[in-house]
Amino acid sequence: MVTRICDLRRFYLRPDPVVNQIVLYCLFRAAAKYGVLLHAVSFQSNHFHLIVTDTTGRLDLFMAWLDRCIAECLLQYFRQQYPDRYAETIWCDKSYNDLLLTNHAAVQDKLCYTVLNCVKDRLVPDYRRWPGVLHGPADWLKPPMEISRPKYFFDQTDDVHAVATGGFVPPPQFGDRPLPGLVEDFRQLLNRRQLELVTEARTAGLRYVGIKKILAADPFDAPNDVRPKGKRNPTVAAGGDREAYKKAVGAVRDYRRRYRQAWQRYRRGLETTFPGGTLLMGHRYRQPCEPLDCWWCVLARCPAPPPGTG
């Protein structure tokens, strides 16, 4: 699960036909370019969530390309629509947050979280009414979509990329289940969780923003509330399975320890091999990396764990 936030939490992703076109075109181009499978996406006015499978180990390149192209398009669009306003960047100065989903329960939980994010944030009471880019399990049964190239940033003479084609598929780990039944199960689960969120909001006397206000929002505005600080950004999720979570956290700690050792050797000019899962050093600096060993991740379907690891 990948999360990205706009600079100063401004509403740069406020949904309108142009913004939706830019987002989907860039998303489909990036996914095809870097071999990323799209399972669910939710673009709210100032942030987005993606549930994806990185099939080639190039998630960092996928996100760099996606962020850059969306930003370039939006900046040109805003300069045209708001000539008296100025935006220097679209995204916050921190990198995206990448949450590894280690088992089926985590995938199910975060899929629902992504699709229902607009309900959780009390924007609309029904996720199906969200006017922005929002796709999930219901789209797994639909054919690929074709999105015309936006008239901003991209080379308009490039006939090869005049249209971007893409779609949404179920996570590979759910492939042993008949697709119609899987989609129906998710539909019922989403409806139950949405009802819980709506009931909770109404009981507390809280109102929804509504589509009219969302569409009328100034993209240079931001929420009035203060974003909580000091909270940790999780790196793994196990859907409530404490044992699976402990294994995943232990594996992450071990990776970081071995990465620091490799980095120290690299800085001293010594030959070294970085642990499996290292992206930047392998892609940008062509440093050797070990094969990725993720025995602890249920969804990876890797060989049995080595002796003594449980």
C-alpha positions, 0 to 999 in steps of 0.5 A, spaced: 500 500 500 502 506 497 500 513 500 502 520 498 500 527 500 500 533 497 504 539 499 502 543 505 496 538 504 493 543 499 487 540 495 491 539 488 488 533 487 481 536 488 477 532 483 474 535 476 474 532 469 481 534 467 485 532 474 481 525 473 484 524 466 491 526 468 491 522 474 489 515 470 493 517 464 499 517 468 497 511 473 496 507 467 502 509 463 507 508 469 504 501 471 505 499 464 512 502 464 514 498 470 510 492 471 506 494 477 499 491 478 493 495 480 488 492 485 485 499 488 486 506 488 483 512 491 485 519 490 482 524 495 483 532 494 490 532 498 492 525 498 492 518 495 492 511 496 494 505 492 494 497 493 499 495 488 503 489 486 510 490 484 512 485 479 519 487 477 522 490 484 522 497 481 516 500 485 521 506 487 522 508 479 514 507 478 513 512 484 518 517 481 515 517 474 508 517 477 509 523 481 513 527 476 508 526 471 502 528 475 506 534 478 508 537 471 501 536 468 497 539 474 502 545 475 501 547 467 494 546 468 493 550 474 498 556 471 493 556 465 486 556 470 489 560 475 494 565 472 494 569 478 496 564 483 503 560 484 504 553 485 512 550 486 511 543 487 505 538 488 507 533 493 510 534 500 517 534 501 517 527 504 517 521 500 511 516 499 509 511 505 510 504 502 506 499 507 508 492 506 502 487 506 504 480 509 498 476 509 491 475 506 487 479 512 492 485 511 490 485 503 483 485 505 483 490 510 487 495 506 483 494 500 477 496 504 481 502 507 483 505 500 476 504 497 472 507 503 477 512 505 472 518 502 467 515 507 472 515 513 474 522 512 467 524 512 467 527 505 461 522 502 456 517 505 457 512 499 464 511 496 460 510 489 458 517 489 466 519 490 467 524 484 474 523 483 479 517 481 476 511 486 477 504 483 477 497 487 474 490 487 468 492 482 473 494 477 476 487 477 470 484 472 471 490 468 475 490 461 481 495 461 480 502 460 482 507 455 484 514 457 486 520 452 493 523 453 492 530 457 494 536 453 499 538 459 506 536 459 506 530 455 509 530 447 502 531 443 506 529 437 507 522 440 502 518 437 504 511 440 502 514 447 496 518 445 492 513 449 493 510 455 490 503 457 490 500 463 485 496 468 485 493 475 486 486 477 485 482 483 491 481 487 495 474 485 494 471 491 487 471 491 487 467 484 485 461 486 478 463 488 473 464 482 473 472 480 465 473 481 465 470 488 471 474 490 468 480 488 461 479 491 465 477 497 468 484 497 462 488 495 458 485 501 464 487 506 465 494 503 457 495 504 458 492 512 464 497 513 461 503 510 455 502 514 459 502 520 462 508 518 456 512 517 452 509 523 458 512 527 459 518 524 451 520 525 451 517 532 457 522 533 453 528 530 458 529 524 456 531 517 459 529 511 462 535 506 458 533 500 460 533 493 458 540 492 463 543 496 468 538 494 468 540 487 467 547 489 474 547 493 480 552 492 485 547 490 490 552 493 486 551 500 488 546 505 484 543 511 483 547 517 485 542 522 492 540 524 495 534 522 498 529 528 505 529 528 510 524 531 506 518 529 510 513 526 509 511 519 508 503 519 512 499 514 508 492 515 501 490 516 498 483 518 491 484 519 491 483 526 495 477 526 500 478 531 505 472 530 505 474 522 506 481 524 512 480 529 516 476 524 515 481 519 518 486 523 523 482 525 525 481 518 525 489 517 529 490 522 534 485 520 534 488 513 536 495 516 541 492 520 545 488 514 543 494 509 547 499 514 553 494 514 553 494 507 553 501 506 558 502 511 563 498 507 560 501 500 562 508 503 569 506 505 570 503 498 570 496 499 566 491 495 560 489 498 553 486 496 547 489 499 541 485 502 535 483 497 530 488 497 535 494 496 532 498 490 536 505 490 543 502 490 541 497 485 538 501 480 542 508 480 549 505 482 549 498 480 551 495 486 550 487 487 544 485 491 542 479 494 536 475 492 530 477 496 528 472 501 521 473 504 520 467 507 516 470 513 511 473 508 505 469 507 503 472 500 510 471 497 509 464 497 516 463 498 520 456 500 520 454 507 523 458 513 530 457 514 531 452 521 531 456 527 526 462 524 519 458 526 
